[in-house]
Amino acid sequence: MGPPGAGKGVRGRIIGKMFDIPVITAGDMLRDATSKGTEDGLIAEGYMNRGDLVPDSIVIAIVEERLSKPDVEKGFVLDGFPRSMNQALALERILKKLNAKLDCVLTVVARPETIVARLSLRRICSKCGAIYHLKDIVPKVKGICDECGGSLIQREDDNEEIIRRRFEVYKKQTFPIIERYSTAGNLKEISGELEIDEIPSILEKLLSPRG
Ligand code: AMP
């Protein structure tokens, strides 16, 4: 959990590699549906371009379908889901069905100045969604993804006006559900302002049973 640009995606991918489990990123799945032009993707596109949340029914269906695949049996990371109270309740229902439990809810905390500066320099791989930054996470070959060779692009919603809207939406619709997890006792916090090389060891400590 965390506001846009706090560093959820980067941390999620590191956790996925650490435990060799899939990272299920709601935003990536929605961008995929949009670029494929599916019915849901076309509906989602308008909301995403404005910086609003895509309707719960669409996002929940996409995540539920993904969680029905066998590769999640060993565990999984959810990035960018849940983002509303309805989604949090749906996740509880889905987990019950899978006989799985949330080991940890990780919140990523960063100052608004860091976020705006970071998002304007963020680039993502158009093929695999890997995340880069023109200053802090530089690809080996300019404009090309290290992981899959895809081309790097700037997201359309990474512009100042839409970032502001995404922030508002986070405060109103997503932040309140963090409270729910803090009372359940499985909430942990990580800084969104760490150097990229520092992140794995901090995550390892945080996610160890005694972390
Ligand atoms: P992200 O890649 O996580 O920054 O998400 C990009 C955009 O996708 C958001 O601004 C929303 O429009 C949409 N989105 C991603 N995850 C969700 C979600 N769980 N619920 C609703 N909309 C979402």
Residues whose N, C-alpha, C, O or C-beta is under 5 A from the ligand:
A	BS01	AMP	A26 G27 D28 L30 Y47 M48 G51 D52 L53 V54 V59 G80 F81 P82 R83 R166
